[in-house]
Amino acid sequence: MGAFATPAVANELKKRRKQVLFVWLDGGMSQLESWDPKPNTTFGGPFRAIPTSVPGIHISELLPDTAKQMHRLALVRSVSTQDNSHSAGVDRIQRGDPKNRGVTYPYFGSAVAKLLGPGDGGLPPYVWVKPGNGGFIYKDAGFLGPQYGALALGDGKPPENLVRPPDLPAEADAARNELRKLADKRYAAGRRTELTEANSFAFDTADQLQRQLDLFDSAKLPAKDRDRYGTHDLGRHMLLARRLLEAGVTFVKVTSYGWDTHGDHFNGTASLHPKFDRPFAAIVQDLADRGMLDDVLVIVAAEFGRTPRINGHLGRDHWPEAWSVCMAGRGIKPGVAAGKTNALGTDVATEPHDIGHLFHTWYAALGIDAAAKHFYNAGQPLPIAHEEMHPVKEVLA
């Protein structure tokens, strides 16, 4: 074993857990105003393409801070999926669209939570930071069972009624929890374990969150951090995501809504894209500075892109045929752009990549062989990704 037998090295290796930051731009970010601009073309729009920190790779002028991080990023510009409706696209992209087996597959966050497990900090393995209401979103887990659902932090706040009432002493609370565990054990006898385990998991999660309430107090952070990320929703939520990753959460999803720009698209993107650009560049830089980027897989995705053709309302509609995904970090080759679209951005000009290819890519980046690994549902082995697809090798380190 040599040097690897020393306690210091062993502890360091233990700390280096694989994690995921999944940024979901709900509604569909326009690839033409972000990762794959087509300036001075029929459908290119008014915005310029600017050089990045990687010679030869240009992205939209609406992402100037991200352009400076391109040497850490990888783009797949040849994404071609099938569903152009939100209701179908959101589920299909986040579940990876394996072959129909008559079961509901888990979202990527739940799948990773199952495959990689929780971190050492006692927090749940899958945390979702989003605007609006929070709570425990069990449906994300599909056939894996509710234990692998998402703990959603509405507006980045801890769940309601989390804090122990001031008139309940800590000793009495601990005694009640011990009694609850005994009751759970008795109730579990002869019942389906996935249901009883999920119930216990919810209580255990609440207990751990009570111990780490400082995670949600951004006032304790340096003012320069809050300014770098921005005080808008996505900025605050991305900063919380960084803290959750630092605390050891395996999978952190951050959702931003409002990207469905069917009308007044160009004014809309001029407002939306800078709100993404600033905190995304900040978190990539921070993960790199903290030595975490080698272990955190970063993904930016949506349910589809936007149409090259501009509609009568000066908007771009849904376009799954040719769009882009951005990645960085764990297992990803930095500073590359794989695949390309044609001159007008209307179709993929190289090998098209469906969501199944991306799932294989993400699993490979996490060190998981999707061709060999299976989930099990009532004893039935189920592939974790589409069997007929393969990783996008150009973006894998």
N, C-alpha and C positions, 0 to 999 in steps of 0.2 A: 504493500500500500504506500510506503514511503511517506512523502509529505502529506498525503491525503488522510493519513491516520491521526494527524494532530488534531486536538479539539478545536483549535481556531478555524482550521480549514473545514472541518466537518460541520461546524456551526454555520460557516459562511455558505457552504453548499446547501444546507438545510433551508437557509433563508431564501435561496434563489429558486422560488417557485414560479411556475408558469402562470401567467395571468392574461386577461383579455380586457381591452377597452373597446367597446362597440358603440360607435357614434351613429345614431339613426336619424336621418334628416327626413322626417315623415312628410309625404306628399310628393317627393321627388325633386332633388336638386338638379338643376340644369347642367349637364356636362359641357355645354357650349359656353357657359359663363363660369366654368370652373376648370375641370381637368383636361378638356379637349376642345379648346377654342378654335373657331374657324373664321378669323377676321377677314374682311374684304371678300366674302363670298355671299351668295344669294341669301343664305339663312344665318349668316354669321352674327348679325346684330351689331350694336354700336361700340362694343367694348374691345379693347386691344388685347393681344397676347403679349405677355412680358417674359423676359428670360428668367430663369431660376438659378439656384446655386449649382445646378448640373448643366454644363454646356450642351446645347441642342434640345433641351426639354423646356417648353414654354407652357405656361398656364395663364388663366385669365388675370387681367389687371385688377380684378376685384379681390384677389387673394395675394396681396403683396407680402404679407408676413409668412404665409405658407410657402411662397416661392423661395424664401430664404432657407426653408427647411427641406427643400427637395432632395438634398443629398442624403436625407434620412428616410425618404419616402419611396414607395413603389406604386405605380399606377397600372391598372388593367383597363385599357381603353377599348377592349373588344367584348364587353359584356353584352350578351344578347339573350334575353329571357322571353317569357311568353305572355304573361298576364298584364293587360293594360288597365285593370281596375284596382282600386285601392283594396277592396275587400278580398280579392284573390291574391294580389301581389304581395301585400304585407305578410300574410301567412306563408306563402310559397317561398319567398326570399329568406325569411327567418327560420323556416323548417328545412330548407335545403332541397325540397322537392324530390325525395327518394321515390322509388316506384311504389305504387299504391298497394299496401299490404292489408288494407282494411282496418288500420289503426291510425290514431292521430299522433303524428311524430312531434317530438319536443322542439321548441325553439332552440336556436343555437346556444343561448345562455343556459338553458336547462341542461342541454346535452353536455356542455363543458362542465357544468357543476357536477353532473354525474360522473364524468370521465376523470376529472382532475380533483374533485373533492374540495372541501373547505380549506381555508388557510389556517394558520396557527393562532390567529387572533380571536377565534371564537365567533366571528361574524358569519352571516350566511354566505354561501358561495356565489349567489347570483343576486345582485342588487341593481335595481333599475331607478335611475334619477330622471324625473320627468315633471313637466308642468302639470297642474291640476291635482287630482286626488291621488293618494297613495293607498297602501294596503298590500295584502298578500295576493299575488296574481297566480293562482294555481294552474290556470288553463295553459300557461306557457309550457308546462311540463309534459303535456300529452300523456302517452302511456307509461312514462317513467313514474308517475304518481305525484301527488301534490307536494310532497317534501321538496321536490326540485323546482318548484315554481319560483317566481321572482318576488323579492321584497321590494315593493315600489315605494320610493320616498317622494311623495307629492310635494312639488315645489322645493325639493331638497330638504324637507323637514322630516324629523323622526315621526314614526306612526303616532296617531292620536292615542291619548290615554296611556302613553308609555311610562311616564314618570310616576314613581311610587307616591301615593298621596302622603302629604306631610303628617297626617295623623295615624299613619301605619308605620310602626317602628320596624327597622330593618330585621330585627330578630323574629318578629311576628311574620314578616313577609317570607323569610327563609323557612320558617316552620310550615307555613301554608304551602310553599312550593314542594317541600318534602312530602307532605300529605298528598298533594296533587300527583306526585310521581308514583306513590304507592297505589293510588286509585287508578292511574293510567296503566300500571302494570297488571292490575287485576282485570281492568276492562279489556286489555289487549288479548288476554287468554282466549283463544278460539276465534279471534276476529282477524280480518285482513290486515297484515302488518303495515302496508303502505298508508292506510288511513290513520291508524293509531300512532305511527311514527311521525306523520305530518303534524298531528296535534301536539305531540311532545316537542317537536322541532320548533313550532311557533312560540311556545312558552320559553324554551331555551334561548331562542333568538332574542326575544324581548329582554331576557335577563342579561344577555351580553351587551345589547344596545344600551341598557341602563348604565352599564359600566363605562361606556365610551361616548357619552353625550357630548364630549368636547369636540367630536368630529363635526358636529352640526353648528358650532359656534364660530362663524367666520370672523367675528370681531377680534378674535385672538390671533388672527393671521396678520402679517405685515401689510400695511396699506398698499405698498407697491405690488404685492401679489394680487390683491383685489383689483387694482387698477390695470394690471397687465392682462388679466382675464376678462375684465369688463363687468359692469354691475347689472347688465341685462340678464335674462333667464339663463341663456346658454352659457354665458361667462361664469355665472355663479355655480351652475350645475357642473360645469367642466372642472372648476376648482375643487368642488366637493368630490368629484370622481378621482381626482389626483390623490386626495386625502384618503379615500376609501382604498385605493390601490396601495398606498403607503401602509395602511392598516392591515393589508393582507387579503382583501376580498378577491376571490378568484376571477369573477366575471362582473364587470361594471358596464351597464348599458346607460347611455345618455341619449335622451330623445329630444329633438327640437321639432316643433310643429310649425305649419304655415308655409311649407315649401311648394304648395300646389298652385302655381302661378298661371292660371288660365287667362287672366286678364292683367293688363298693365304690367307685363312681365319685367320689362327693363327697369322701371322704377322700383319694382318689388325686389329684384335681385340686387340693385344698387344699395338697398337697405339690408336685405337678408345676409348676403355673402360676407360683408365685413363683420357681422356679428358672429359668424362661424370662424372666419379667418383668424381673428385675434386670439380667442381662447384655444383653438386647435393648435396654432403655432406655439402658443405658450406651454401647453401640456406636453407636446412633443419635445420641446426644449428642456422642460423641467425633468421629464423622465430620463432624457439623455444625461443631464447634469447630475442626477442622483444615481446614475448607474443602473437604472431600472429598464431602460429601453431594450436591452438584450433579452429581457425576460417577459416583457409585456407586449403581446400582439395587439396592435392598434388597427382598427378597421373603420372606415367611413363608408356607409352604404345607405340605400333607400330602396323603395319597391320598384323603381324604374327611373329613367331619365326624362327629358322633355323633348318634344318634337322639334326637329330642325325647322319645319315650316311654321311660320308665325300666323296665328289665326286672326280673325276679324276684330278681336278685342285686344289686339297687340299682346297676346299671350302665347305661351307654349303649352301644348297639351301633353298627355301621357305618351311616353315612347320607350317601350321595353326592347325595341329592336337593336339599339346601338347606344350604349352608355358606358359609364366609367365607375370604377371603385378604387379607392385609395387605401393603402396599407402601410404599416411601418412596424419596426420592432422585431420581436421574437421570430426567428426563422425566416425573415424577409430580407431579400437582397436590396440594399438601399440604392437610391439614385437611378432607378430604371423605369421605363414606360413600356409595357408589354402590349402588343397588339395595336391595331390602328383602324380607324374608320376611313371611309372614302373622303374625297375632297369636300363634299357638302355635309358630311356627317350624317347621311341618311341611312347608311348601312355599314356593317363591319366588313373591312377589306381583307382581314386575315382570318385565322381560325376563330370562329365565334365561341364564346365561353358562357355557358349557362350557369345557374346558381350551383348546380351540382359540382361543376369544376371548382368553383370558389370554395365550397365546403371541403373538398379534398385538399385544396391549397391551404386553407386555414388549419385543418387538422394536421397536415404535414408540418406546417410551421410550428405547431405545438408539440411535435414529436409523436403524433398519433398516426398509425398506419390505417387509414380509413378503409383500405381494401381488405384488411385482415381483422379489424376490430368489429365487434357486434354488440348491440344491445340485446337484452332478453325480455320478452313479454310473455308471462305465463309459460316460461320454458322455451318459447319459440325464438330462435336467433334472428335478429333483424339488422341489416346493414346500417351503419351510421351515416353513410352518404351514398349517393346514386352509384350503383355498381358499374354502369356503363360509361362513367366519366372519370376524369383524371385531374391531377393538380396542374396549375399553370406554372410549369417549371421555371419559366423565365424570371419569375419574381421570388423564387425560393433561394435562400442562401445556401 
